[in-house]
């Protein structure tokens, strides 16, 4: 069943991309990539490096869930790149769980760390999308939009209340995890907000190379595009992300080729390049 689902998701991705590229000028799209300019590429590389630094730092924080583990910077950095490479193995990015075998830590605790990482990445995307919905979908009830946003913001803090049910001695280990979770949550949330803001900046930089769009419109549009990363029906969000982007940004009069230039460039800078580095590390590790 897993193999069938895997093949179906790849087939869905290819089908969506086929219909997308059938409607746009591939020549214009390639021309856009060529005209990004060295300065823009340098800015994008630097901003991607900043985003990856945040991912590296946060991954080290997630590993601190186990109070007996003291993260080694070299080990954390390597496993961060490895996780990015492994996430391409399976649609939905679940291959990233494989990086727990490259950490010298209790595997159960590392599994919890990876789960928390995926939770916060998904939470960031959904919270930003809920915020964007307040301004983008004005036809919806304002109370529904605001409630959805507040509910999404509260999710990381709901775990704090589980302490009430973990007072028995057999839950001592879980209580230790929860204590560490409370400590790292504020820093992770702050950095995830910065992470999302950098993504806004990247989209704004690329699109404004070819058309004009205000940063406010980027803030209320980009989260709806990134939301595709949280819907595991295509491979690495490919196709679905581009479909969302065409639907959202076309309302501002942005050409389809420009929109695809932005989504594909951001995807390459933030995901593909680190994955290539991770693949090299995996081959050198020989595991």
C-alpha positions as CSV (number, residue, x, y, z in Angstrom):
1,X,0.0,0.0,0.0
2,X,2.8,2.4,0.9
3,X,4.5,1.8,-2.5
4,X,1.2,2.4,-4.3
5,X,0.6,5.6,-2.5
6,X,4.2,6.7,-3.2
7,X,3.7,6.1,-6.9
8,X,0.3,7.8,-6.9
9,X,1.7,10.9,-5.3
10,X,4.6,11.1,-7.9
11,X,2.0,10.6,-10.7
12,X,-0.1,13.4,-9.2
13,X,2.9,15.7,-9.1
14,X,3.9,15.0,-12.7
15,X,0.3,15.5,-13.9
16,X,-0.1,18.8,-12.1
17,X,3.3,20.1,-13.4
18,X,2.4,19.0,-16.9
19,X,-0.8,21.0,-17.0
20,X,0.9,24.0,-15.3
21,X,3.8,24.2,-17.8
22,X,1.4,23.5,-20.7
23,X,-0.3,26.9,-19.9
24,X,2.9,29.0,-19.6
25,X,5.7,30.0,-21.9
26,X,8.7,27.8,-20.9
27,X,10.9,30.1,-23.0
28,X,9.8,33.1,-20.9
29,X,10.3,31.2,-17.7
30,X,13.8,30.2,-18.6
31,X,14.5,33.8,-19.6
32,X,13.4,35.0,-16.2
33,X,15.8,32.6,-14.5
34,X,18.6,34.1,-16.6
35,X,17.7,37.7,-15.7
36,X,17.5,37.3,-12.0
37,X,20.9,38.9,-11.8
38,X,24.0,38.2,-9.7
39,X,23.0,40.6,-6.9
40,X,19.6,39.0,-6.5
41,X,21.0,35.5,-6.5
42,X,23.6,36.5,-3.9
43,X,20.8,38.0,-1.7
44,X,18.7,34.9,-2.1
45,X,21.7,32.6,-1.2
46,X,22.4,34.8,1.9
47,X,18.8,34.7,3.0
48,X,18.6,30.9,2.5
49,X,21.8,30.6,4.6
50,X,20.0,32.6,7.3
51,X,17.0,30.3,7.1
52,X,19.2,27.2,7.4
53,X,21.0,28.7,10.4
54,X,17.7,28.9,12.1
55,X,16.8,25.3,11.2
56,X,20.2,24.2,12.5
57,X,19.7,26.1,15.8
58,X,16.2,24.9,16.3
59,X,17.1,21.3,15.6
60,X,19.7,21.6,18.4
61,X,16.9,22.9,20.6
62,X,14.6,20.0,19.8
63,X,17.4,17.6,20.7
64,X,17.5,19.2,24.1
65,X,14.2,17.6,24.9
66,X,16.3,14.8,26.2
67,X,18.1,16.3,29.3
68,X,20.8,13.6,29.1
69,X,21.8,14.6,25.6
70,X,24.3,17.4,25.0
71,X,24.2,18.4,21.3
72,X,27.4,18.5,19.4
73,X,27.5,21.3,16.9
74,X,29.1,19.2,14.1
75,X,26.7,16.3,14.6
76,X,23.7,18.7,14.7
77,X,24.8,20.5,11.5
78,X,25.4,17.3,9.6
79,X,22.1,15.7,10.6
80,X,20.3,19.0,9.6
81,X,21.6,18.7,6.1
82,X,21.0,14.9,6.0
83,X,17.4,15.4,7.1
84,X,16.8,17.8,4.3
85,X,18.2,15.2,1.8
86,X,16.2,12.4,3.3
87,X,12.9,14.3,3.2
88,X,12.9,13.9,-0.6
89,X,12.7,10.1,-0.2
90,X,9.1,10.2,0.7
91,X,6.2,12.5,-0.3
92,X,5.2,14.5,2.8
93,X,8.8,14.8,3.9
94,X,8.6,11.9,6.3
95,X,12.0,10.6,5.2
96,X,13.5,13.2,7.4
97,X,12.9,10.9,10.4
98,X,15.9,8.9,9.0
99,X,18.3,11.6,10.4
100,X,17.7,10.2,13.9
101,X,20.2,7.5,13.0
102,X,22.9,10.1,12.5
103,X,22.5,11.4,16.1
104,X,24.3,9.8,19.0
105,X,21.3,10.0,21.2
106,X,18.5,7.8,22.6
107,X,16.4,6.9,19.5
108,X,13.1,7.3,21.3
109,X,14.1,10.8,22.4
110,X,15.4,11.7,18.9
111,X,12.1,10.5,17.4
112,X,10.3,12.9,19.7
113,X,12.7,15.7,18.6
114,X,12.0,15.1,14.9
115,X,8.3,14.9,15.5
116,X,8.5,18.3,17.3
117,X,10.4,19.7,14.4
118,X,7.8,18.7,11.9
119,X,5.1,19.9,14.2
120,X,6.6,23.4,14.5
121,X,7.3,23.6,10.8
122,X,3.7,22.7,10.0
123,X,2.4,25.0,12.8
124,X,4.3,27.9,11.4
125,X,2.8,27.4,7.9
126,X,-0.7,26.9,9.2
127,X,-0.5,29.9,11.6
128,X,0.8,32.2,8.8
129,X,-2.0,30.9,6.5
130,X,-4.6,31.5,9.2
131,X,-3.3,35.1,9.6
132,X,-3.4,35.6,5.8
133,X,-7.0,34.3,5.7
134,X,-8.1,37.2,7.9
135,X,-7.2,39.7,5.1
136,X,-7.5,37.5,2.0
137,X,-10.8,35.8,2.4
138,X,-13.0,38.7,3.4
139,X,-16.1,36.9,2.3
140,X,-15.7,34.6,5.3
141,X,-17.1,35.5,8.7
142,X,-14.6,37.7,10.6
143,X,-15.3,35.7,13.7
144,X,-14.3,32.5,12.0
145,X,-11.1,34.0,10.6
146,X,-10.0,35.5,13.9
147,X,-10.9,32.4,15.9
148,X,-9.0,30.1,13.5
149,X,-5.9,32.3,13.8
150,X,-6.1,32.4,17.7
151,X,-6.6,28.6,17.8
152,X,-3.6,28.0,15.6
153,X,-1.4,30.3,17.7
154,X,-2.4,28.4,20.9
155,X,-1.6,24.9,19.7
156,X,2.1,24.8,20.9
157,X,1.0,25.9,24.4
158,X,-1.7,23.2,24.8
159,X,0.9,20.7,25.7
160,X,1.7,22.7,28.8
161,X,-1.6,21.5,30.3
162,X,-0.8,17.8,29.9
163,X,1.3,18.1,33.0
164,X,-1.9,17.8,35.0
165,X,-2.3,14.2,33.8
166,X,1.4,13.2,34.2
167,X,1.8,13.2,38.0
168,X,2.3,9.5,38.5
169,X,6.0,8.2,38.9
170,X,5.7,6.2,35.6
171,X,5.5,9.5,33.7
172,X,8.7,10.9,35.1
173,X,10.4,10.7,31.7
174,X,7.6,12.5,30.0
175,X,7.6,15.2,32.6
176,X,11.3,15.8,31.9
177,X,10.5,16.1,28.2
178,X,7.7,18.5,29.0
179,X,9.9,20.6,31.2
180,X,12.5,20.9,28.4
181,X,9.7,21.7,25.9
182,X,8.5,24.6,28.0
183,X,12.0,26.0,28.1
184,X,12.7,25.8,24.3
185,X,9.2,26.8,23.0
186,X,9.5,30.6,23.2
187,X,12.9,30.7,21.3
188,X,11.7,28.3,18.7
189,X,8.5,30.3,18.0
190,X,10.4,33.6,17.8
191,X,12.9,32.1,15.3
192,X,10.1,30.4,13.3
193,X,8.5,33.9,12.9
194,X,11.9,35.2,11.6
195,X,12.1,32.2,9.3
196,X,8.7,33.0,7.8
197,X,9.6,36.7,7.4
198,X,12.7,35.7,5.4
199,X,10.5,33.6,3.1
200,X,8.3,36.7,2.5
201,X,11.4,38.7,1.7
202,X,12.6,36.1,-0.8
203,X,9.3,36.1,-2.7
204,X,9.1,39.9,-2.6
205,X,12.7,40.2,-4.0
206,X,12.1,37.8,-6.9
207,X,8.7,39.0,-8.0
208,X,9.8,42.7,-7.8
209,X,12.5,41.9,-10.3
210,X,9.8,41.5,-13.0
211,X,6.7,43.2,-11.6
212,X,5.6,45.4,-8.7
213,X,3.9,44.1,-5.6
214,X,3.8,45.6,-2.1
215,X,5.2,43.7,0.9
216,X,1.8,43.8,2.5
217,X,0.4,41.8,-0.3
218,X,3.3,39.3,0.0
219,X,2.5,38.8,3.7
220,X,-1.1,38.0,3.0
221,X,-0.5,35.9,0.0
222,X,2.7,33.9,0.4
223,X,1.4,31.9,3.5
224,X,-1.4,30.6,1.3
225,X,1.2,29.4,-1.2
226,X,3.5,27.8,1.5
227,X,0.4,26.0,2.8
228,X,0.8,23.5,0.0
229,X,3.9,22.1,1.9
230,X,1.6,20.9,4.6
231,X,-0.7,19.0,2.2
232,X,0.9,15.6,1.5
233,X,-0.7,14.8,-1.8
234,X,2.2,15.7,-4.1
235,X,6.0,15.2,-4.0
236,X,7.7,17.9,-1.8
237,X,4.7,20.2,-2.5
238,X,5.7,20.4,-6.2
239,X,2.8,21.3,-8.5
240,X,0.4,22.0,-5.6
241,X,2.5,24.9,-4.4
242,X,2.7,26.3,-8.0
243,X,-1.0,25.9,-8.4
244,X,-1.7,27.8,-5.2
245,X,0.8,30.5,-6.2
246,X,-0.8,31.0,-9.6
247,X,-4.3,31.3,-8.1
248,X,-3.2,33.7,-5.3
249,X,-0.7,36.0,-7.1
250,X,-2.6,36.2,-10.4
251,X,-5.2,38.3,-8.6
252,X,-2.5,41.1,-8.4
253,X,-1.9,41.0,-12.1
254,X,1.4,39.1,-11.8
255,X,2.3,37.0,-14.9
256,X,2.3,33.2,-14.5
257,X,5.9,32.9,-15.6
258,X,7.0,35.4,-12.9
259,X,5.0,33.5,-10.3
260,X,6.6,30.2,-11.3
261,X,10.1,31.8,-11.3
262,X,9.5,32.9,-7.7
263,X,8.2,29.5,-6.4
264,X,10.7,27.3,-8.2
265,X,13.7,29.6,-7.2
266,X,12.7,29.7,-3.6
267,X,12.2,25.9,-3.6
268,X,15.6,25.4,-5.2
269,X,17.5,27.7,-2.8
270,X,15.8,26.6,0.4
271,X,15.4,22.9,-0.2
272,X,17.3,21.5,-3.2
273,X,20.7,23.1,-2.5
274,X,20.8,22.0,1.2
275,X,19.6,18.5,0.1
276,X,22.5,18.2,-2.3
277,X,24.9,19.0,0.6
278,X,23.1,16.5,2.7
279,X,23.4,13.8,0.0
280,X,27.2,14.4,-0.1
281,X,27.4,14.0,3.7
282,X,25.3,10.8,3.5
283,X,27.6,9.3,0.9
284,X,30.7,10.2,3.0
285,X,29.1,8.7,6.2
286,X,28.5,5.4,4.3
287,X,25.7,4.4,6.5
